[in-house]
Amino acid sequence: DIILDHKGLLDKYIGDCIMAVFGAPLPEPEHPRLACESAVEMIRFLKENRARWTEEFKVPPLNIGIGINTGLMTVGNMGSQRRFDYTVMGDAVNLASRLEGLNKFYGTNILLSDVTYEAVKTQFPFRELDLVQVKGKKQAVRIYELLVDPVFSKEQMLDLFSKALERYRAGDFKEARILFEKCLVLDPKDGPSNLFLIRCREYEKKPPEDWEGVTEFRVK
């Protein structure tokens, strides 16, 4: 309902995944913003109801990851004359799927590509997260976390995280580790800080060759 209320097209269900498209079949200039607003509302709804669902249905706490990308793609009826579906295909679609999957590594809920970020960067709170090379792409992609209702203490941590990320990319893993440790003092549950702290400890022991600050993922 949240997707549909923001002019999104519910393309299909893939197991426990929802694939949604904004800006088709009818043109919508604000499709990046509408996609981000949908994602934020979905996470808010999840947080408001998670405890009740866990108690009512006797299941582990539910969590979700959302990947958003903007780009050119093929849009229309795909298939044969006997069976076809209206859908979208292309490299831009695949990247959105890869970003969704990366949430479980970073401990985040909403990840965006740099293209979507540039379209909406003044409209939502973000933090730059990493430079990644995902499966199926040769070039690295700068990714961002779309933040949902960050509190003041989180904002303090985010400034520290930005400085830590700068040292990490410069190859100063010791200083980066110290800064990421300080991030976790402010927010012990911050997934990205935990992940980067692990990386820094590993790289301090064995620095990577030809360091360019890019993280390579070979899984979907």
C-alpha positions as CSV (number, residue, x, y, z in Angstrom):
1,D,0.0,0.0,0.0
2,I,2.8,2.4,0.8
3,I,4.4,1.8,-2.7
4,L,1.0,2.3,-4.4
5,D,0.3,5.4,-2.4
6,H,3.5,7.0,-3.7
7,K,2.7,6.3,-7.4
8,G,4.8,3.2,-7.5
9,L,4.2,0.2,-9.7
10,L,4.2,-3.1,-7.8
11,D,6.1,-5.1,-10.4
12,K,6.2,-8.6,-8.8
13,Y,6.8,-10.7,-5.7
14,I,10.1,-12.7,-5.8
15,G,9.9,-15.0,-2.8
16,D,9.9,-12.6,0.2
17,C,11.0,-9.7,-2.0
18,I,8.9,-6.9,-3.5
19,M,10.1,-5.4,-6.7
20,A,8.7,-1.9,-7.4
21,V,9.1,0.6,-10.2
22,F,8.7,4.4,-10.1
23,G,8.3,6.5,-13.2
24,A,6.6,3.9,-15.3
25,P,4.3,3.2,-17.1
26,L,3.4,6.9,-16.8
27,P,6.3,9.5,-16.7
28,E,6.8,10.9,-13.2
29,P,9.6,13.5,-12.8
30,E,9.7,13.0,-9.0
31,H,10.2,9.3,-9.1
32,P,13.5,9.2,-7.1
33,R,11.9,11.2,-4.3
34,L,8.8,9.0,-4.3
35,A,10.9,5.9,-4.2
36,C,12.8,7.2,-1.2
37,E,9.7,8.4,0.6
38,S,8.2,4.9,0.2
39,A,11.3,3.3,1.6
40,V,11.3,5.6,4.7
41,E,7.6,5.0,5.4
42,M,8.1,1.2,5.0
43,I,10.9,1.3,7.6
44,R,8.8,3.5,10.0
45,F,5.9,1.1,9.6
46,L,8.2,-1.9,10.3
47,K,9.6,-0.3,13.5
48,E,6.1,0.6,14.8
49,N,4.7,-2.9,14.4
50,R,7.7,-5.2,14.8
51,A,7.3,-5.8,18.5
52,R,3.6,-6.5,18.1
53,W,4.2,-8.9,15.2
54,T,6.8,-10.8,17.2
55,E,4.4,-11.3,20.1
56,E,1.3,-12.0,18.1
57,F,2.8,-14.4,15.6
58,K,5.6,-15.9,17.8
59,V,8.3,-15.2,15.2
60,P,11.7,-13.6,15.4
61,P,11.8,-9.8,14.9
62,L,11.3,-9.0,11.3
63,N,13.8,-6.8,9.4
64,I,14.0,-5.7,5.8
65,G,16.5,-4.3,3.4
66,I,15.7,-1.9,0.5
67,G,17.9,-1.1,-2.5
68,I,17.2,2.0,-4.7
69,N,18.8,2.9,-8.0
70,T,17.9,5.3,-10.8
71,G,18.8,4.8,-14.5
72,L,17.9,3.8,-18.0
73,M,16.2,0.5,-18.4
74,T,14.0,-1.4,-20.9
75,V,10.3,-1.1,-19.9
76,G,7.4,-3.0,-21.3
77,N,5.8,-6.4,-21.9
78,M,8.4,-9.1,-21.7
79,G,8.0,-12.8,-22.7
80,S,6.3,-14.6,-25.5
81,Q,2.9,-14.3,-27.3
82,R,1.5,-17.0,-25.0
83,R,2.7,-15.5,-21.7
84,F,4.2,-12.2,-20.9
85,D,4.5,-9.7,-18.0
86,Y,5.0,-5.9,-17.9
87,T,8.3,-5.3,-16.2
88,V,11.7,-3.6,-16.4
89,M,15.1,-5.0,-17.3
90,G,18.7,-3.8,-17.5
91,D,21.9,-3.0,-15.6
92,A,20.2,-0.3,-13.5
93,V,17.6,-2.8,-12.3
94,N,20.3,-5.3,-11.4
95,L,22.2,-2.8,-9.3
96,A,19.1,-2.0,-7.2
97,S,18.8,-5.7,-6.5
98,R,22.5,-5.9,-5.5
99,L,22.1,-2.9,-3.2
100,E,19.2,-4.5,-1.5
101,G,21.4,-7.5,-0.7
102,L,24.2,-5.4,0.7
103,N,22.1,-4.3,3.6
104,K,22.7,-7.5,5.4
105,F,26.5,-6.9,5.3
106,Y,26.3,-3.3,6.5
107,G,23.5,-3.7,9.0
108,T,21.4,-1.1,7.3
109,N,17.9,-0.8,6.0
110,I,18.0,1.4,2.9
111,L,20.9,1.7,0.5
112,L,21.0,4.0,-2.6
113,S,23.3,4.4,-5.6
114,D,25.1,7.6,-6.2
115,V,22.7,8.4,-9.1
116,T,19.7,8.4,-6.9
117,Y,21.5,10.2,-4.1
118,E,22.4,13.1,-6.5
119,A,18.7,13.4,-7.4
120,V,17.4,13.7,-3.8
121,K,20.4,14.6,-1.6
122,T,18.8,17.8,-0.3
123,Q,15.5,16.2,0.6
124,F,16.6,13.4,3.0
125,P,19.3,12.7,5.6
126,F,22.1,10.5,4.3
127,R,25.5,9.2,5.1
128,E,28.1,8.2,2.5
129,L,28.9,4.6,3.2
130,D,31.3,2.9,0.9
131,L,32.7,2.5,-2.6
132,V,31.7,-1.0,-3.8
133,Q,32.1,-3.2,-6.8
134,V,29.2,-5.6,-6.9
135,K,28.7,-8.8,-8.9
136,G,28.1,-8.1,-12.5
137,K,29.6,-4.6,-12.6
138,K,33.2,-3.7,-13.5
139,Q,33.1,-0.1,-12.2
140,A,32.9,0.8,-8.5
141,V,29.7,2.5,-7.2
142,R,29.5,5.0,-4.4
143,I,26.7,4.0,-2.1
144,Y,24.8,5.9,0.6
145,E,22.5,5.0,3.5
146,L,19.2,6.7,3.6
147,L,18.6,7.5,7.3
148,V,15.2,7.2,8.9
149,D,14.6,9.7,11.8
150,P,18.2,10.1,13.0
151,V,18.4,11.4,16.6
152,F,20.9,13.9,17.8
153,S,23.3,11.4,19.3
154,K,23.2,9.7,15.9
155,E,24.1,12.9,14.2
156,Q,27.2,13.3,16.4
157,M,28.2,9.8,15.5
158,L,27.7,10.4,11.8
159,D,30.2,13.3,11.8
160,L,32.7,11.0,13.5
161,F,31.9,8.3,11.0
162,S,32.6,10.6,8.1
163,K,36.1,11.4,9.5
164,A,36.7,7.7,10.1
165,L,35.7,6.9,6.5
166,E,38.1,9.5,5.2
167,R,41.0,7.9,7.1
168,Y,40.0,4.5,6.0
169,R,40.0,5.5,2.3
170,A,43.4,7.1,2.8
171,G,44.8,3.8,4.0
172,D,45.3,5.0,7.6
173,F,43.7,2.0,9.1
174,K,44.9,2.5,12.6
175,E,43.5,6.0,12.9
176,A,40.3,4.9,11.2
177,R,40.0,2.0,13.6
178,I,40.2,4.4,16.6
179,L,37.5,6.7,15.1
180,F,35.2,3.8,14.3
181,E,35.6,2.6,17.9
182,K,34.5,6.0,19.1
183,C,31.5,5.8,16.8
184,L,30.5,2.6,18.5
185,V,30.8,4.2,21.9
186,L,28.1,6.7,20.7
187,D,26.0,4.0,19.0
188,P,27.0,0.4,19.9
189,K,24.5,-1.0,17.4
190,D,25.7,0.9,14.4
191,G,26.1,-1.8,11.7
192,P,28.5,0.1,9.3
193,S,30.8,1.1,12.1
194,N,31.0,-2.5,13.3
195,L,31.8,-3.7,9.8
196,F,34.5,-1.1,9.1
197,L,36.0,-1.8,12.5
198,I,36.5,-5.4,11.6
199,R,38.0,-4.4,8.2
200,C,40.4,-2.0,9.8
201,R,41.7,-4.6,12.3
202,E,42.3,-7.0,9.4
203,Y,44.0,-4.4,7.2
204,E,46.2,-3.3,10.1
205,K,47.6,-6.8,10.3
206,K,47.8,-7.3,6.5
207,P,47.5,-4.1,4.5
208,P,45.8,-4.7,1.1
209,E,47.9,-4.2,-2.0
210,D,47.1,-1.4,-4.5
211,W,44.6,0.1,-2.1
212,E,41.9,2.2,-3.8
213,G,39.2,2.1,-1.0
214,V,36.9,-0.2,-3.0
215,T,35.1,-3.1,-1.5
216,E,34.5,-6.0,-3.9
217,F,31.4,-8.2,-3.4
218,R,31.1,-11.4,-5.4
219,V,27.8,-12.5,-3.9
220,K,24.3,-11.3,-4.7
